[in-house]
Amino acid sequence: MASVWLHSALWLGLALLASLISIRIAVSVALIEIVVGAVAGNLVALQITDWVNFLAGFGAILLTFLAGTEIDPRIVRKHFWSSMTIGVMGFVAPYLGVLAYAHWGIGWHWPQAQIAGIALSTTSVAVVYAVMIETGFNRTEIGKIILAACFINDLGTVLALGIVFAHYDRRLLLFGAVTAAVLIILARYAPWMFRHLGARVSEPQTKFVALILLGLGGLASIAGSEAVLPAYLVGMALAPTFLSEPELPHRMRIIAFSILTPFYFLKAGALVEAHAVSAACGLIAIFLAIKMATKFLGILPLTVYHEFDSREGMYTTLLMSTGLTFGSISALFGLSNGIINQGQYTILVTAVIGSAVVPTLIAQRWFQPKFKPLPAAAAEAEAVAGEEP
């Protein structure tokens, strides 16, 4: 038992170290946790146990759900075509580019090339949402547009993985039917239930959300899918309720960012093996470059067309070039089902992790646009400022 507590103390110590470094150098803590996890994983051989996998997985689910709650239906309707076109192109361009290179450039078999294209077509909801929360851009119009485009991009990834590799059986049909029914019921009755329960010390609202997320996640796993996939949809179904009760997502973010998501990001870094990376660093760099280049070719012209200013366009394109959750899930799916081998998995997952770090770092350092809060957020900020002595 003592080893369990010491092991957990090591993980939380690394999370604290990442937080302190993040504060010191003003870079997103999610990125620092990935780097710290990679260094620690190669220096002290971090053990990824069942309980670490559970906390990391639950962190990914909760983070994806919270990102879904930020999708403001009013902003989506107002900027539907910009979010839709950027999201669709954010999936299609890197998918085709990576697929073509993997198959015709280096001779990977067609299913292996498809896994590569799917894994590197993603946008990281986890990283983007973490950055949005830290910078406050989740309260801006550009932040809402980017989050909506992220959802559309990753929906393309999910559909591609499902259409190409899913097992079409009764379990998948049951999962789809139950998810659809839950989303309809939540959208209709959750606001009433949340108002009735109110804010309690026992947190029944948070427990209810966790129950739904874990229940649908379990059904997704039984159907051969991934537990994080329905979380975004549940978040969107509850978005109006969460937007009207800002204290509720605030409480859930505390749980997510203090305890759960550090395990997810540290684990993502710990999976990177230094010797395997050094042996294939050239190929990893090429895959990362193709992903970023195709994202830029596909998305940046659209930001000009939709009249984003230059900094907003670059910031949007760079954040849409990130990848982590669905990219690593897609690569792991290929490895678990014997489609790709361990070497190919290492190449893809390292390129995915690189895409979480490189474009986000560039975006935050050099292209962060001017903060333009939504009218409601601006009024709230002015009211708080007026109350200060």
Sequence and secondary structure as in RCSB ss.txt:
>XXXX:A:sequence
MASVWLHSALWLGLALLASLISIRIAVSVALIEIVVGAVAGNLVALQITDWVNFLAGFGAILLTFLAGTEIDPRI
VRKHFWSSMTIGVMGFVAPYLGVLAYAHWGIGWHWPQAQIAGIALSTTSVAVVYAVMIETGFNRTEIGKIILAAC
FINDLGTVLALGIVFAHYDRRLLLFGAVTAAVLIILARYAPWMFRHLGARVSEPQTKFVALILLGLGGLASIAGS
EAVLPAYLVGMALAPTFLSEPELPHRMRIIAFSILTPFYFLKAGALVEAHAVSAACGLIAIFLAIKMATKFLGIL
PLTVYHEFDSREGMYTTLLMSTGLTFGSISALFGLSNGIINQGQYTILVTAVIGSAVVPTLIAQRWFQPKFKPLP
AAAAEAEAVAGEEP
>XXXX:A:secstr
 HHHHHHHHHHHHHHHHHHHHHHHHT  HHHHHHHHHHHHHHHT     HHHHHHHHHHHHHHHHHHHHT  HHH
HHHTHHHHHHHHHHHHHHHHHHHHHIIIIIS   HHHHHHHHHHTS   HHHHHHHHHHHTGGGBHHHHHHHHHH
HHHHHHHHHHHHHHH   SHHHHHHHHHHHHHHHHHHHHHHHHHHHH S TT HHHHHHHHHHHHHHHHHHHTTS
 TTHHHHHHHHHHHHHHHH THHHHHHHHHIIIIIHHHHHHHHHHT  HHHHHHTHHHHHHHHHHHHHHHHHHHH
HHHHHTT  HHHHHHHHHHHT   HHHHHHHHHHHHTTSS HHHHHHHHHHHHHHHHHHHHHHHHH      B H
HHHHHHHHHHHH  
